[in-house]
Each structure stands twice: as structure tokens, then as C-alpha cells.
Amino acid sequence: MNFNKCSRCGCFFMNSSSVCPNCAPKDELEMNRLKNFIEENSSENYTIDAIISSTGISAKNLNRFLEQKQFANFATQIQNENMTRT
Ligand SMILES: [Zn+2]
């Protein structure tokens, strides 16, 4: 059995996900908020700051979500958007 450390609360738990069973619903909720943000906004609003202020997701959790496969395209768009601005 492998112990994992929860990415949200830091407690230890036994399965292969990145958050503990207590935090899984919160993760789920925030990922849905992120999906809604993606649907409701066009790519010029895809900045880390805009996402954080409209979804309330912390920078740490946001970065973790963006590493997931389902948000891979979105993460690329954020990078492109931020590159054209600076
Ligand atoms: Zn947790």
C-alpha cells in the first residue's frame, strides 16, 4: 500500500489520486468551475489572474489542475495568451 499526501490539506491517505477522499469533492467542484470559466470566456481572458479572481481557485490548485490531461489544451492557450502580452 502506498501512502499519498493530499495536495489540498496535506493529510496522508491510501489511494493513487492527488487529493484525499475528504478533499476530492472540493477538487471536483473547482474543476467544474474552471470548465465553466473556459466555456464562458474567450481566450483573451485566459490569464492566471482572471481565472483566480473569477473562480476563487487558489494559484496552487489551479497549477495542479492545469497539469491534468483534460486541461492540457487550456494550459497551452494560457501560455500563448500570456506570451503575446509580454
Ligand atoms: Zn485533503
PDB file of the backbone (N, CA, C, O) and the ligand in Angstrom, with CONECT records:
HET     ZN  A 101       1
ATOM      1  N   MET A   1       0.826  -1.217   0.000  1.00  0.00           N
ATOM      2  CA  MET A   1       0.000   0.000   0.000  1.00  0.00           C
ATOM      3  C   MET A   1       0.858   1.265   0.000  1.00  0.00           C
ATOM      4  O   MET A   1       1.803   1.391   0.779  1.00  0.00           O
ATOM      5  N   ASN A   2       0.519   2.171  -0.865  1.00  0.00           N
ATOM      6  CA  ASN A   2       1.233   3.440  -0.924  1.00  0.00           C
ATOM      7  C   ASN A   2       0.457   4.546  -0.219  1.00  0.00           C
ATOM      8  O   ASN A   2      -0.755   4.690  -0.382  1.00  0.00           O
ATOM      9  N   PHE A   3       1.196   5.318   0.568  1.00  0.00           N
ATOM     10  CA  PHE A   3       0.554   6.476   1.168  1.00  0.00           C
ATOM     11  C   PHE A   3       0.785   7.688   0.278  1.00  0.00           C
ATOM     12  O   PHE A   3       1.884   7.902  -0.234  1.00  0.00           O
ATOM     13  N   ASN A   4      -0.256   8.467   0.107  1.00  0.00           N
ATOM     14  CA  ASN A   4      -0.143   9.703  -0.649  1.00  0.00           C
ATOM     15  C   ASN A   4      -0.416  10.877   0.255  1.00  0.00           C
ATOM     16  O   ASN A   4      -1.189  10.780   1.208  1.00  0.00           O
ATOM     17  N   LYS A   5       0.228  11.997  -0.054  1.00  0.00           N
ATOM     18  CA  LYS A   5      -0.044  13.201   0.717  1.00  0.00           C
ATOM     19  C   LYS A   5      -1.016  14.063  -0.077  1.00  0.00           C
ATOM     20  O   LYS A   5      -0.798  14.350  -1.254  1.00  0.00           O
ATOM     21  N   CYS A   6      -2.081  14.464   0.584  1.00  0.00           N
ATOM     22  CA  CYS A   6      -3.111  15.254  -0.088  1.00  0.00           C
ATOM     23  C   CYS A   6      -2.558  16.614  -0.521  1.00  0.00           C
ATOM     24  O   CYS A   6      -1.909  17.308   0.262  1.00  0.00           O
ATOM     25  N   SER A   7      -2.826  16.987  -1.785  1.00  0.00           N
ATOM     26  CA  SER A   7      -2.337  18.269  -2.304  1.00  0.00           C
ATOM     27  C   SER A   7      -3.111  19.456  -1.743  1.00  0.00           C
ATOM     28  O   SER A   7      -2.656  20.595  -1.851  1.00  0.00           O
ATOM     29  N   ARG A   8      -4.263  19.211  -1.151  1.00  0.00           N
ATOM     30  CA  ARG A   8      -5.058  20.314  -0.620  1.00  0.00           C
ATOM     31  C   ARG A   8      -4.839  20.514   0.871  1.00  0.00           C
ATOM     32  O   ARG A   8      -4.521  21.623   1.301  1.00  0.00           O
ATOM     33  N   CYS A   9      -5.006  19.450   1.678  1.00  0.00           N
ATOM     34  CA  CYS A   9      -4.941  19.627   3.133  1.00  0.00           C
ATOM     35  C   CYS A   9      -3.675  19.047   3.742  1.00  0.00           C
ATOM     36  O   CYS A   9      -3.391  19.297   4.913  1.00  0.00           O
ATOM     37  N   GLY A  10      -2.909  18.280   2.977  1.00  0.00           N
ATOM     38  CA  GLY A  10      -1.646  17.758   3.479  1.00  0.00           C
ATOM     39  C   GLY A  10      -1.757  16.499   4.312  1.00  0.00           C
ATOM     40  O   GLY A  10      -0.753  16.015   4.834  1.00  0.00           O
ATOM     41  N   CYS A  11      -2.974  15.951   4.448  1.00  0.00           N
ATOM     42  CA  CYS A  11      -3.102  14.714   5.231  1.00  0.00           C
ATOM     43  C   CYS A  11      -2.669  13.518   4.373  1.00  0.00           C
ATOM     44  O   CYS A  11      -2.588  13.606   3.147  1.00  0.00           O
ATOM     45  N   PHE A  12      -2.398  12.415   5.045  1.00  0.00           N
ATOM     46  CA  PHE A  12      -1.986  11.214   4.315  1.00  0.00           C
ATOM     47  C   PHE A  12      -3.178  10.292   4.105  1.00  0.00           C
ATOM     48  O   PHE A  12      -4.041  10.172   4.975  1.00  0.00           O
ATOM     49  N   PHE A  13      -3.222   9.651   2.961  1.00  0.00           N
ATOM     50  CA  PHE A  13      -4.345   8.766   2.660  1.00  0.00           C
ATOM     51  C   PHE A  13      -3.862   7.664   1.743  1.00  0.00           C
ATOM     52  O   PHE A  13      -2.754   7.730   1.212  1.00  0.00           O
ATOM     53  N   MET A  14      -4.690   6.650   1.555  1.00  0.00           N
ATOM     54  CA  MET A  14      -4.274   5.500   0.780  1.00  0.00           C
ATOM     55  C   MET A  14      -5.057   5.319  -0.503  1.00  0.00           C
ATOM     56  O   MET A  14      -5.979   4.505  -0.548  1.00  0.00           O
ATOM     57  N   ASN A  15      -4.718   6.044  -1.529  1.00  0.00           N
ATOM     58  CA  ASN A  15      -5.058   5.639  -2.886  1.00  0.00           C
ATOM     59  C   ASN A  15      -4.202   6.448  -3.831  1.00  0.00           C
ATOM     60  O   ASN A  15      -3.336   7.199  -3.381  1.00  0.00           O
ATOM     61  N   SER A  16      -4.415   6.318  -5.120  1.00  0.00           N
ATOM     62  CA  SER A  16      -3.435   6.882  -6.044  1.00  0.00           C
ATOM     63  C   SER A  16      -3.793   8.273  -6.564  1.00  0.00           C
ATOM     64  O   SER A  16      -3.085   8.799  -7.424  1.00  0.00           O
ATOM     65  N   SER A  17      -4.877   8.885  -6.065  1.00  0.00           N
ATOM     66  CA  SER A  17      -5.196  10.219  -6.552  1.00  0.00           C
ATOM     67  C   SER A  17      -4.349  11.259  -5.814  1.00  0.00           C
ATOM     68  O   SER A  17      -3.626  10.927  -4.875  1.00  0.00           O
ATOM     69  N   SER A  18      -4.444  12.530  -6.250  1.00  0.00           N
ATOM     70  CA  SER A  18      -3.582  13.542  -5.654  1.00  0.00           C
ATOM     71  C   SER A  18      -4.218  14.238  -4.456  1.00  0.00           C
ATOM     72  O   SER A  18      -3.546  14.987  -3.746  1.00  0.00           O
ATOM     73  N   VAL A  19      -5.498  13.999  -4.227  1.00  0.00           N
ATOM     74  CA  VAL A  19      -6.140  14.560  -3.035  1.00  0.00           C
ATOM     75  C   VAL A  19      -6.830  13.461  -2.237  1.00  0.00           C
ATOM     76  O   VAL A  19      -7.176  12.412  -2.779  1.00  0.00           O
ATOM     77  N   CYS A  20      -7.025  13.710  -0.944  1.00  0.00           N
ATOM     78  CA  CYS A  20      -7.646  12.715  -0.072  1.00  0.00           C
ATOM     79  C   CYS A  20      -9.156  12.654  -0.327  1.00  0.00           C
ATOM     80  O   CYS A  20      -9.709  13.554  -0.959  1.00  0.00           O
ATOM     81  N   PRO A  21      -9.825  11.605   0.155  1.00  0.00           N
ATOM     82  CA  PRO A  21     -11.278  11.482  -0.078  1.00  0.00           C
ATOM     83  C   PRO A  21     -12.080  12.674   0.458  1.00  0.00           C
ATOM     84  O   PRO A  21     -13.123  13.013  -0.101  1.00  0.00           O
ATOM     85  N   ASN A  22     -11.608  13.308   1.530  1.00  0.00           N
ATOM     86  CA  ASN A  22     -12.290  14.487   2.067  1.00  0.00           C
ATOM     87  C   ASN A  22     -12.254  15.664   1.101  1.00  0.00           C
ATOM     88  O   ASN A  22     -13.220  16.416   0.980  1.00  0.00           O
ATOM     89  N   CYS A  23     -11.138  15.807   0.426  1.00  0.00           N
ATOM     90  CA  CYS A  23     -10.943  16.966  -0.444  1.00  0.00           C
ATOM     91  C   CYS A  23     -11.396  16.707  -1.877  1.00  0.00           C
ATOM     92  O   CYS A  23     -11.550  17.648  -2.655  1.00  0.00           O
ATOM     93  N   ALA A  24     -11.607  15.449  -2.231  1.00  0.00           N
ATOM     94  CA  ALA A  24     -11.983  15.123  -3.608  1.00  0.00           C
ATOM     95  C   ALA A  24     -13.210  15.903  -4.094  1.00  0.00           C
ATOM     96  O   ALA A  24     -13.199  16.394  -5.223  1.00  0.00           O
ATOM     97  N   PRO A  25     -14.280  16.037  -3.274  1.00  0.00           N
ATOM     98  CA  PRO A  25     -15.438  16.819  -3.748  1.00  0.00           C
ATOM     99  C   PRO A  25     -15.098  18.285  -4.006  1.00  0.00           C
ATOM    100  O   PRO A  25     -15.643  18.889  -4.930  1.00  0.00           O
ATOM    101  N   LYS A  26     -14.199  18.867  -3.195  1.00  0.00           N
ATOM    102  CA  LYS A  26     -13.800  20.269  -3.395  1.00  0.00           C
ATOM    103  C   LYS A  26     -13.024  20.414  -4.698  1.00  0.00           C
ATOM    104  O   LYS A  26     -13.201  21.378  -5.442  1.00  0.00           O
ATOM    105  N   ASP A  27     -12.167  19.443  -4.954  1.00  0.00           N
ATOM    106  CA  ASP A  27     -11.396  19.435  -6.197  1.00  0.00           C
ATOM    107  C   ASP A  27     -12.341  19.368  -7.393  1.00  0.00           C
ATOM    108  O   ASP A  27     -12.205  20.103  -8.371  1.00  0.00           O
ATOM    109  N   GLU A  28     -13.286  18.474  -7.276  1.00  0.00           N
ATOM    110  CA  GLU A  28     -14.306  18.250  -8.302  1.00  0.00           C
ATOM    111  C   GLU A  28     -15.056  19.558  -8.608  1.00  0.00           C
ATOM    112  O   GLU A  28     -15.239  19.936  -9.765  1.00  0.00           O
ATOM    113  N   LEU A  29     -15.477  20.225  -7.544  1.00  0.00           N
ATOM    114  CA  LEU A  29     -16.221  21.473  -7.653  1.00  0.00           C
ATOM    115  C   LEU A  29     -15.398  22.545  -8.361  1.00  0.00           C
ATOM    116  O   LEU A  29     -15.892  23.245  -9.244  1.00  0.00           O
ATOM    117  N   GLU A  30     -14.140  22.658  -7.959  1.00  0.00           N
ATOM    118  CA  GLU A  30     -13.285  23.690  -8.547  1.00  0.00           C
ATOM    119  C   GLU A  30     -12.947  23.376 -10.001  1.00  0.00           C
ATOM    120  O   GLU A  30     -12.823  24.283 -10.824  1.00  0.00           O
ATOM    121  N   MET A  31     -12.802  22.107 -10.308  1.00  0.00           N
ATOM    122  CA  MET A  31     -12.534  21.752 -11.705  1.00  0.00           C
ATOM    123  C   MET A  31     -13.754  22.072 -12.572  1.00  0.00           C
ATOM    124  O   MET A  31     -13.610  22.481 -13.724  1.00  0.00           O
ATOM    125  N   ASN A  32     -14.953  21.884 -12.015  1.00  0.00           N
ATOM    126  CA  ASN A  32     -16.162  22.259 -12.753  1.00  0.00           C
ATOM    127  C   ASN A  32     -16.229  23.763 -12.963  1.00  0.00           C
ATOM    128  O   ASN A  32     -16.623  24.230 -14.031  1.00  0.00           O
ATOM    129  N   ARG A  33     -15.840  24.528 -11.934  1.00  0.00           N
ATOM    130  CA  ARG A  33     -15.810  25.990 -12.070  1.00  0.00           C
ATOM    131  C   ARG A  33     -14.843  26.403 -13.157  1.00  0.00           C
ATOM    132  O   ARG A  33     -15.114  27.313 -13.940  1.00  0.00           O
ATOM    133  N   LEU A  34     -13.695  25.712 -13.194  1.00  0.00           N
ATOM    134  CA  LEU A  34     -12.694  26.009 -14.214  1.00  0.00           C
ATOM    135  C   LEU A  34     -13.242  25.693 -15.611  1.00  0.00           C
ATOM    136  O   LEU A  34     -13.032  26.453 -16.556  1.00  0.00           O
ATOM    137  N   LYS A  35     -13.942  24.567 -15.726  1.00  0.00           N
ATOM    138  CA  LYS A  35     -14.541  24.203 -17.015  1.00  0.00           C
ATOM    139  C   LYS A  35     -15.556  25.252 -17.450  1.00  0.00           C
ATOM    140  O   LYS A  35     -15.604  25.629 -18.621  1.00  0.00           O
ATOM    141  N   ASN A  36     -16.370  25.722 -16.501  1.00  0.00           N
ATOM    142  CA  ASN A  36     -17.340  26.772 -16.818  1.00  0.00           C
ATOM    143  C   ASN A  36     -16.645  28.042 -17.280  1.00  0.00           C
ATOM    144  O   ASN A  36     -17.075  28.693 -18.232  1.00  0.00           O
ATOM    145  N   PHE A  37     -15.568  28.382 -16.594  1.00  0.00           N
ATOM    146  CA  PHE A  37     -14.812  29.568 -16.974  1.00  0.00           C
ATOM    147  C   PHE A  37     -14.332  29.445 -18.425  1.00  0.00           C
ATOM    148  O   PHE A  37     -14.430  30.393 -19.204  1.00  0.00           O
ATOM    149  N   ILE A  38     -13.817  28.270 -18.772  1.00  0.00           N
ATOM    150  CA  ILE A  38     -13.309  28.039 -20.124  1.00  0.00           C
ATOM    151  C   ILE A  38     -14.435  28.195 -21.150  1.00  0.00           C
ATOM    152  O   ILE A  38     -14.241  28.767 -22.222  1.00  0.00           O
ATOM    153  N   GLU A  39     -15.612  27.675 -20.800  1.00  0.00           N
ATOM    154  CA  GLU A  39     -16.747  27.764 -21.723  1.00  0.00           C
ATOM    155  C   GLU A  39     -17.267  29.187 -21.870  1.00  0.00           C
ATOM    156  O   GLU A  39     -17.664  29.607 -22.957  1.00  0.00           O
ATOM    157  N   GLU A  40     -17.258  29.926 -20.759  1.00  0.00           N
ATOM    158  CA  GLU A  40     -17.892  31.245 -20.762  1.00  0.00           C
ATOM    159  C   GLU A  40     -16.981  32.382 -21.199  1.00  0.00           C
ATOM    160  O   GLU A  40     -17.455  33.487 -21.464  1.00  0.00           O
ATOM    161  N   ASN A  41     -15.702  32.129 -21.276  1.00  0.00           N
ATOM    162  CA  ASN A  41     -14.770  33.204 -21.625  1.00  0.00           C
ATOM    163  C   ASN A  41     -14.015  32.891 -22.903  1.00  0.00           C
ATOM    164  O   ASN A  41     -13.777  31.729 -23.235  1.00  0.00           O
ATOM    165  N   SER A  42     -13.641  33.947 -23.614  1.00  0.00           N
ATOM    166  CA  SER A  42     -12.826  33.734 -24.799  1.00  0.00           C
ATOM    167  C   SER A  42     -11.355  33.799 -24.404  1.00  0.00           C
ATOM    168  O   SER A  42     -11.009  34.210 -23.296  1.00  0.00           O
ATOM    169  N   SER A  43     -10.503  33.389 -25.328  1.00  0.00           N
ATOM    170  CA  SER A  43      -9.107  33.173 -24.965  1.00  0.00           C
ATOM    171  C   SER A  43      -8.376  34.429 -24.483  1.00  0.00           C
ATOM    172  O   SER A  43      -7.368  34.322 -23.784  1.00  0.00           O
ATOM    173  N   GLU A  44      -8.884  35.649 -24.856  1.00  0.00           N
ATOM    174  CA  GLU A  44      -8.168  36.831 -24.356  1.00  0.00           C
ATOM    175  C   GLU A  44      -8.329  37.023 -22.846  1.00  0.00           C
ATOM    176  O   GLU A  44      -7.591  37.790 -22.229  1.00  0.00           O
ATOM    177  N   ASN A  45      -9.310  36.312 -22.253  1.00  0.00           N
ATOM    178  CA  ASN A  45      -9.455  36.368 -20.799  1.00  0.00           C
ATOM    179  C   ASN A  45      -8.700  35.246 -20.087  1.00  0.00           C
ATOM    180  O   ASN A  45      -8.769  35.127 -18.864  1.00  0.00           O
ATOM    181  N   TYR A  46      -7.995  34.442 -20.839  1.00  0.00           N
ATOM    182  CA  TYR A  46      -7.304  33.315 -20.244  1.00  0.00           C
ATOM    183  C   TYR A  46      -5.986  33.734 -19.604  1.00  0.00           C
ATOM    184  O   TYR A  46      -4.911  33.428 -20.120  1.00  0.00           O
ATOM    185  N   THR A  47      -6.076  34.427 -18.491  1.00  0.00           N
ATOM    186  CA  THR A  47      -4.865  34.713 -17.739  1.00  0.00           C
ATOM    187  C   THR A  47      -5.038  34.118 -16.350  1.00  0.00           C
ATOM    188  O   THR A  47      -6.158  33.963 -15.862  1.00  0.00           O
ATOM    189  N   ILE A  48      -3.939  33.795 -15.734  1.00  0.00           N
ATOM    190  CA  ILE A  48      -3.977  33.190 -14.398  1.00  0.00           C
ATOM    191  C   ILE A  48      -4.757  34.094 -13.438  1.00  0.00           C
ATOM    192  O   ILE A  48      -5.597  33.623 -12.672  1.00  0.00           O
ATOM    193  N   ASP A  49      -4.466  35.400 -13.492  1.00  0.00           N
ATOM    194  CA  ASP A  49      -5.141  36.342 -12.595  1.00  0.00           C
ATOM    195  C   ASP A  49      -6.657  36.348 -12.791  1.00  0.00           C
ATOM    196  O   ASP A  49      -7.419  36.320 -11.825  1.00  0.00           O
ATOM    197  N   ALA A  50      -7.081  36.383 -14.053  1.00  0.00           N
ATOM    198  CA  ALA A  50      -8.515  36.404 -14.353  1.00  0.00           C
ATOM    199  C   ALA A  50      -9.194  35.130 -13.867  1.00  0.00           C
ATOM    200  O   ALA A  50     -10.303  35.171 -13.333  1.00  0.00           O
ATOM    201  N   ILE A  51      -8.535  34.025 -14.053  1.00  0.00           N
ATOM    202  CA  ILE A  51      -9.106  32.742 -13.630  1.00  0.00           C
ATOM    203  C   ILE A  51      -9.240  32.694 -12.114  1.00  0.00           C
ATOM    204  O   ILE A  51     -10.277  32.298 -11.582  1.00  0.00           O
ATOM    205  N   ILE A  52      -8.178  33.101 -11.428  1.00  0.00           N
ATOM    206  CA  ILE A  52      -8.202  33.076  -9.967  1.00  0.00           C
ATOM    207  C   ILE A  52      -9.299  34.002  -9.435  1.00  0.00           C
ATOM    208  O   ILE A  52     -10.047  33.623  -8.534  1.00  0.00           O
ATOM    209  N   SER A  53      -9.398  35.223  -9.994  1.00  0.00           N
ATOM    210  CA  SER A  53     -10.382  36.141  -9.440  1.00  0.00           C
ATOM    211  C   SER A  53     -11.812  35.739  -9.779  1.00  0.00           C
ATOM    212  O   SER A  53     -12.719  36.034  -9.001  1.00  0.00           O
ATOM    213  N   SER A  54     -12.046  35.086 -10.899  1.00  0.00           N
ATOM    214  CA  SER A  54     -13.439  34.735 -11.177  1.00  0.00           C
ATOM    215  C   SER A  54     -13.845  33.348 -10.691  1.00  0.00           C
ATOM    216  O   SER A  54     -15.038  33.079 -10.551  1.00  0.00           O
ATOM    217  N   THR A  55     -12.898  32.471 -10.432  1.00  0.00           N
ATOM    218  CA  THR A  55     -13.268  31.141  -9.947  1.00  0.00           C
ATOM    219  C   THR A  55     -13.002  30.953  -8.453  1.00  0.00           C
ATOM    220  O   THR A  55     -13.596  30.079  -7.823  1.00  0.00           O
ATOM    221  N   GLY A  56     -12.103  31.777  -7.879  1.00  0.00           N
ATOM    222  CA  GLY A  56     -11.764  31.617  -6.475  1.00  0.00           C
ATOM    223  C   GLY A  56     -10.838  30.435  -6.208  1.00  0.00           C
ATOM    224  O   GLY A  56     -10.596  30.073  -5.057  1.00  0.00           O
ATOM    225  N   ILE A  57     -10.326  29.843  -7.274  1.00  0.00           N
ATOM    226  CA  ILE A  57      -9.388  28.727  -7.114  1.00  0.00           C
ATOM    227  C   ILE A  57      -8.014  29.287  -6.754  1.00  0.00           C
ATOM    228  O   ILE A  57      -7.586  30.284  -7.336  1.00  0.00           O
ATOM    229  N   SER A  58      -7.323  28.667  -5.813  1.00  0.00           N
ATOM    230  CA  SER A  58      -6.007  29.170  -5.433  1.00  0.00           C
ATOM    231  C   SER A  58      -4.990  28.869  -6.532  1.00  0.00           C
ATOM    232  O   SER A  58      -5.152  27.923  -7.303  1.00  0.00           O
ATOM    233  N   ALA A  59      -3.943  29.686  -6.590  1.00  0.00           N
ATOM    234  CA  ALA A  59      -2.922  29.522  -7.627  1.00  0.00           C
ATOM    235  C   ALA A  59      -2.325  28.114  -7.582  1.00  0.00           C
ATOM    236  O   ALA A  59      -2.046  27.509  -8.617  1.00  0.00           O
ATOM    237  N   LYS A  60      -2.139  27.616  -6.383  1.00  0.00           N
ATOM    238  CA  LYS A  60      -1.544  26.293  -6.204  1.00  0.00           C
ATOM    239  C   LYS A  60      -2.434  25.208  -6.810  1.00  0.00           C
ATOM    240  O   LYS A  60      -1.965  24.339  -7.545  1.00  0.00           O
ATOM    241  N   ASN A  61      -3.740  25.277  -6.483  1.00  0.00           N
ATOM    242  CA  ASN A  61      -4.665  24.284  -7.022  1.00  0.00           C
ATOM    243  C   ASN A  61      -4.836  24.442  -8.527  1.00  0.00           C
ATOM    244  O   ASN A  61      -4.945  23.456  -9.257  1.00  0.00           O
ATOM    245  N   LEU A  62      -4.860  25.690  -8.983  1.00  0.00           N
ATOM    246  CA  LEU A  62      -5.004  25.939 -10.411  1.00  0.00           C
ATOM    247  C   LEU A  62      -3.849  25.307 -11.193  1.00  0.00           C
ATOM    248  O   LEU A  62      -4.056  24.647 -12.211  1.00  0.00           O
ATOM    249  N   ASN A  63      -2.644  25.521 -10.699  1.00  0.00           N
ATOM    250  CA  ASN A  63      -1.478  24.928 -11.361  1.00  0.00           C
ATOM    251  C   ASN A  63      -1.575  23.409 -11.404  1.00  0.00           C
ATOM    252  O   ASN A  63      -1.180  22.776 -12.382  1.00  0.00           O
ATOM    253  N   ARG A  64      -2.101  22.844 -10.344  1.00  0.00           N
ATOM    254  CA  ARG A  64      -2.250  21.392 -10.291  1.00  0.00           C
ATOM    255  C   ARG A  64      -3.281  20.926 -11.325  1.00  0.00           C
ATOM    256  O   ARG A  64      -3.075  19.917 -12.000  1.00  0.00           O
ATOM    257  N   PHE A  65      -4.391  21.666 -11.445  1.00  0.00           N
ATOM    258  CA  PHE A  65      -5.416  21.293 -12.428  1.00  0.00           C
ATOM    259  C   PHE A  65      -4.866  21.389 -13.846  1.00  0.00           C
ATOM    260  O   PHE A  65      -5.149  20.550 -14.701  1.00  0.00           O
ATOM    261  N   LEU A  66      -4.066  22.442 -14.074  1.00  0.00           N
ATOM    262  CA  LEU A  66      -3.558  22.674 -15.426  1.00  0.00           C
ATOM    263  C   LEU A  66      -2.569  21.598 -15.874  1.00  0.00           C
ATOM    264  O   LEU A  66      -2.291  21.449 -17.064  1.00  0.00           O
ATOM    265  N   GLU A  67      -2.049  20.862 -14.913  1.00  0.00           N
ATOM    266  CA  GLU A  67      -1.140  19.770 -15.266  1.00  0.00           C
ATOM    267  C   GLU A  67      -1.910  18.534 -15.724  1.00  0.00           C
ATOM    268  O   GLU A  67      -1.336  17.602 -16.289  1.00  0.00           O
ATOM    269  N   GLN A  68      -3.217  18.544 -15.472  1.00  0.00           N
ATOM    270  CA  GLN A  68      -4.013  17.387 -15.852  1.00  0.00           C
ATOM    271  C   GLN A  68      -4.303  17.387 -17.341  1.00  0.00           C
ATOM    272  O   GLN A  68      -4.413  18.428 -17.989  1.00  0.00           O
ATOM    273  N   LYS A  69      -4.421  16.161 -17.856  1.00  0.00           N
ATOM    274  CA  LYS A  69      -4.608  15.969 -19.285  1.00  0.00           C
ATOM    275  C   LYS A  69      -5.843  16.695 -19.825  1.00  0.00           C
ATOM    276  O   LYS A  69      -5.811  17.259 -20.919  1.00  0.00           O
ATOM    277  N   GLN A  70      -6.923  16.677 -19.053  1.00  0.00           N
ATOM    278  CA  GLN A  70      -8.171  17.286 -19.540  1.00  0.00           C
ATOM    279  C   GLN A  70      -8.055  18.800 -19.738  1.00  0.00           C
ATOM    280  O   GLN A  70      -8.842  19.389 -20.478  1.00  0.00           O
ATOM    281  N   PHE A  71      -7.074  19.433 -19.077  1.00  0.00           N
ATOM    282  CA  PHE A  71      -6.900  20.874 -19.227  1.00  0.00           C
ATOM    283  C   PHE A  71      -5.656  21.229 -20.050  1.00  0.00           C
ATOM    284  O   PHE A  71      -5.246  22.388 -20.092  1.00  0.00           O
ATOM    285  N   ALA A  72      -5.066  20.234 -20.696  1.00  0.00           N
ATOM    286  CA  ALA A  72      -3.812  20.450 -21.431  1.00  0.00           C
ATOM    287  C   ALA A  72      -3.945  21.531 -22.504  1.00  0.00           C
ATOM    288  O   ALA A  72      -3.085  22.404 -22.616  1.00  0.00           O
ATOM    289  N   ASN A  73      -5.022  21.474 -23.293  1.00  0.00           N
ATOM    290  CA  ASN A  73      -5.231  22.485 -24.332  1.00  0.00           C
ATOM    291  C   ASN A  73      -5.379  23.870 -23.741  1.00  0.00           C
ATOM    292  O   ASN A  73      -4.825  24.848 -24.241  1.00  0.00           O
ATOM    293  N   PHE A  74      -6.134  23.924 -22.676  1.00  0.00           N
ATOM    294  CA  PHE A  74      -6.389  25.186 -21.996  1.00  0.00           C
ATOM    295  C   PHE A  74      -5.075  25.774 -21.450  1.00  0.00           C
ATOM    296  O   PHE A  74      -4.829  26.974 -21.576  1.00  0.00           O
ATOM    297  N   ALA A  75      -4.243  24.927 -20.848  1.00  0.00           N
ATOM    298  CA  ALA A  75      -2.954  25.369 -20.313  1.00  0.00           C
ATOM    299  C   ALA A  75      -2.085  25.959 -21.417  1.00  0.00           C
ATOM    300  O   ALA A  75      -1.388  26.951 -21.201  1.00  0.00           O
ATOM    301  N   THR A  76      -2.128  25.349 -22.598  1.00  0.00           N
ATOM    302  CA  THR A  76      -1.368  25.857 -23.741  1.00  0.00           C
ATOM    303  C   THR A  76      -1.881  27.222 -24.168  1.00  0.00           C
ATOM    304  O   THR A  76      -1.096  28.117 -24.481  1.00  0.00           O
ATOM    305  N   GLN A  77      -3.206  27.382 -24.180  1.00  0.00           N
ATOM    306  CA  GLN A  77      -3.800  28.669 -24.564  1.00  0.00           C
ATOM    307  C   GLN A  77      -3.409  29.770 -23.584  1.00  0.00           C
ATOM    308  O   GLN A  77      -3.136  30.900 -23.990  1.00  0.00           O
ATOM    309  N   ILE A  78      -3.383  29.442 -22.300  1.00  0.00           N
ATOM    310  CA  ILE A  78      -2.963  30.423 -21.292  1.00  0.00           C
ATOM    311  C   ILE A  78      -1.541  30.870 -21.565  1.00  0.00           C
ATOM    312  O   ILE A  78      -1.234  32.061 -21.535  1.00  0.00           O
ATOM    313  N   GLN A  79      -0.676  29.902 -21.833  1.00  0.00           N
ATOM    314  CA  GLN A  79       0.722  30.232 -22.107  1.00  0.00           C
ATOM    315  C   GLN A  79       0.850  31.133 -23.315  1.00  0.00           C
ATOM    316  O   GLN A  79       1.575  32.127 -23.283  1.00  0.00           O
ATOM    317  N   ASN A  80       0.137  30.783 -24.396  1.00  0.00           N
ATOM    318  CA  ASN A  80       0.194  31.584 -25.609  1.00  0.00           C
ATOM    319  C   ASN A  80      -0.309  32.992 -25.364  1.00  0.00           C
ATOM    320  O   ASN A  80       0.310  33.968 -25.789  1.00  0.00           O
ATOM    321  N   GLU A  81      -1.432  33.092 -24.678  1.00  0.00           N
ATOM    322  CA  GLU A  81      -2.057  34.370 -24.391  1.00  0.00           C
ATOM    323  C   GLU A  81      -1.102  35.251 -23.584  1.00  0.00           C
ATOM    324  O   GLU A  81      -0.938  36.435 -23.877  1.00  0.00           O
ATOM    325  N   ASN A  82      -0.480  34.662 -22.573  1.00  0.00           N
ATOM    326  CA  ASN A  82       0.435  35.433 -21.722  1.00  0.00           C
ATOM    327  C   ASN A  82       1.721  35.802 -22.451  1.00  0.00           C
ATOM    328  O   ASN A  82       2.357  36.803 -22.122  1.00  0.00           O
ATOM    329  N   MET A  83       2.099  35.015 -23.420  1.00  0.00           N
ATOM    330  CA  MET A  83       3.303  35.305 -24.185  1.00  0.00           C
ATOM    331  C   MET A  83       3.084  36.476 -25.132  1.00  0.00           C
ATOM    332  O   MET A  83       3.970  37.314 -25.295  1.00  0.00           O
ATOM    333  N   THR A  84       1.905  36.542 -25.762  1.00  0.00           N
ATOM    334  CA  THR A  84       1.637  37.624 -26.700  1.00  0.00           C
ATOM    335  C   THR A  84       1.518  38.956 -25.994  1.00  0.00           C
ATOM    336  O   THR A  84       1.714  40.005 -26.607  1.00  0.00           O
ATOM    337  N   ARG A  85       1.197  38.925 -24.706  1.00  0.00           N
ATOM    338  CA  ARG A  85       1.034  40.148 -23.956  1.00  0.00           C
ATOM    339  C   ARG A  85       2.339  40.767 -23.475  1.00  0.00           C
ATOM    340  O   ARG A  85       2.472  41.989 -23.395  1.00  0.00           O
ATOM    341  N   THR A  86       3.293  39.911 -23.160  1.00  0.00           N
ATOM    342  CA  THR A  86       4.516  40.446 -22.553  1.00  0.00           C
ATOM    343  C   THR A  86       5.597  40.737 -23.591  1.00  0.00           C
ATOM    344  O   THR A  86       6.685  41.192 -23.238  1.00  0.00           O
TER     345      THR A  86
HETATM  346 ZN    ZN A 101      -7.219  16.533   1.793  1.00  0.00          ZN2+
END
